[in-house]
Amino acid sequence: MPIDHYENFPVASILLPRRLVPAVEAIYAFARSADDIADEGDAAPAERLTALNAYDAALDAIERGEPQSDPMFRRLAAALQRHALPLQPLRDLLSAFRQDVVTTRYPDYTALLDYCRRSANPVGRLMLGLYGTVDEASLRESDAVCSALQLINFWQDVGIDIEKGRIYLPQEDLARYQVGEDEIAQGHAGPAWRALMRFEVERARALMLEGAPLAARLPGRIGWELRLVVQGGLRILEGIERSGYDVFHRRPQLKRLDWAILLWRAFRM
């Protein structure tokens, strides 16, 4: 399960059936390139938004059945048609990427979860669609897992995001725990910061466990894939705790021993 800067996307995993690899790679290419437009380089916000709007226009053309000259969109159109996948999750991703261009703070947890609904949940929904599992319970649990993964990535990358001018920690939580933005910028992991992060870690863990039954219920390869995703997210949370919540100087990452633990825990699920 390679982890690139477009987080937690199972590109060409050894657990992925070969018949699904072209579709997953097509979706990943779309998501990663759109994410790069929103997040990489030194383009002005207006330029980024214009480029993302062009992606939306391409999705409109795909919906109308028009041929695509761009190879990436041509492969995406073929994957959507072959597997009868909906376009809305892709539109939701673009909505989140546009939001990343203009939004650097989130007032509360509700607003942050709404962002996760569009930035992370679409990936899980598309994967379930590839496997033909689209019942409401599965979609709801998939959303919980994907949103939890997004939150975990935010907590893991606080120090990286502040350098980009972004803080994903809800402003209401910063105020409640009396953590100032200057402390985050300085990488100060004092008592107030540890209390805040303890709260955020437990909230992400609860959300992950809410969706975890899906991993145990899904059969075959997708079940194993999701078990590893769930356990990987939980292991990162454990790493944050072991670091004393100092993600500024001890950013948790999965290492070789961690993968052995993940496999064992996935088996026990």
Secondary structure as the mmCIF struct_conf table of DSSP 4:
data_model
#
loop_
_struct_conf.conf_type_id
_struct_conf.id
_struct_conf.beg_label_comp_id
_struct_conf.beg_label_asym_id
_struct_conf.beg_label_seq_id
_struct_conf.end_label_comp_id
_struct_conf.end_label_asym_id
_struct_conf.end_label_seq_id
BEND BEND1 HIS A 5 TYR A 6
TURN_TY1_P TURN_TY1_P1 GLU A 7 ASN A 8
TURN_TY1_P TURN_TY1_P2 VAL A 11 ALA A 12
TURN_TY1_P TURN_TY1_P3 ILE A 14 LEU A 15
BEND BEND2 LEU A 16 LEU A 16
HELX_RH_3T_P HELX_RH_3T_P1 ARG A 18 LEU A 20
HELX_RH_AL_P HELX_RH_AL_P1 VAL A 21 ASP A 39
BEND BEND3 GLU A 40 ASP A 42
HELX_RH_AL_P HELX_RH_AL_P2 PRO A 45 GLU A 63
TURN_TY1_P TURN_TY1_P4 ARG A 64 GLY A 65
BEND BEND4 SER A 69 ASP A 70
HELX_RH_AL_P HELX_RH_AL_P3 PRO A 71 HIS A 83
TURN_TY1_P TURN_TY1_P5 ALA A 84 ALA A 84
BEND BEND5 LEU A 87 LEU A 87
HELX_RH_AL_P HELX_RH_AL_P4 GLN A 88 VAL A 102
BEND BEND6 PRO A 107 ASP A 108
HELX_RH_AL_P HELX_RH_AL_P5 TYR A 109 SER A 119
TURN_TY1_P TURN_TY1_P6 ALA A 120 ALA A 120
HELX_RH_AL_P HELX_RH_AL_P6 ASN A 121 LEU A 130
TURN_TY1_P TURN_TY1_P7 TYR A 131 GLY A 132
HELX_RH_AL_P HELX_RH_AL_P7 GLU A 136 GLN A 156
TURN_TY1_P TURN_TY1_P8 ASP A 157 ASP A 157
HELX_RH_AL_P HELX_RH_AL_P8 VAL A 158 GLU A 163
TURN_TY1_P TURN_TY1_P9 LYS A 164 GLY A 165
BEND BEND7 LEU A 169 LEU A 169
HELX_RH_AL_P HELX_RH_AL_P9 GLN A 171 ARG A 176
TURN_TY1_P TURN_TY1_P10 TYR A 177 GLN A 178
HELX_RH_AL_P HELX_RH_AL_P10 GLU A 181 GLN A 186
TURN_TY1_P TURN_TY1_P11 GLY A 187 GLY A 187
HELX_RH_AL_P HELX_RH_AL_P11 PRO A 191 GLY A 211
TURN_TY1_P TURN_TY1_P12 ALA A 212 ALA A 212
HELX_RH_AL_P HELX_RH_AL_P12 PRO A 213 ARG A 217
BEND BEND8 LEU A 218 LEU A 218
HELX_RH_AL_P HELX_RH_AL_P13 GLY A 220 ARG A 242
TURN_TY1_P TURN_TY1_P13 SER A 243 TYR A 245
TURN_TY1_P TURN_TY1_P14 VAL A 247 HIS A 249
BEND BEND9 ARG A 250 ARG A 250
HELX_RH_AL_P HELX_RH_AL_P14 ARG A 256 ARG A 268
#
